[in-house]
Structures are given as structure tokens and as C-alpha cells.
Amino acid sequence: MEIVKVTTKGQVTLPARVRKPFGISDQSYLVADEVGGFVVLRQGEAELDEITARLERAARQKGVTPEGPGPRPRPGRRPAGRP
């Protein structure tokens, strides 16, 4: 067990002894949860992948592509259903 200090910004440094076995690097994301009075950190890449997949599906359904949004109405024309 090691004691870590919380900075004024709420940051902590995880000791290398804790990071290395889990492959946690400066590019890793962790999810912080409160569980039974404890602060629990777990790797968050899976959650980020799921969120990304949901956003990509929603964008495709709305016609948004990596190149930009779907077709735009011509100038001077209002979209259907708008006054």
C-alpha cells in the first residue's frame, strides 16, 4: 500500500508499481466510482469505445459523416415543417 497526495486540482499520481501491471499510461482513461465508501479506479477504454460507437450510430442515422453534415437546404428555402 502506498499513500498518494491529492493536489489542489483533485489530481493524484498513481505509483508505477500500480500502473505498470495494468498498462496504465499517460494516454489511459480511468473511471472513478464510489463503491461502499471507497474510491475505485478502473480502466475506462471500454466505456469510451461504447460511447464512441453510440455517437457514430446516432450521427449516421442523422446523415452526419466524417466529411460533415448531410445535405443542406438551398439558400432561401426553409426546411419542410418549419414556418
Beta strands, then each sheet from edge to edge (+ up, - down):
strand 1: 30-35
strand 2: 38-43
sheet 1: 1+ 2-
end
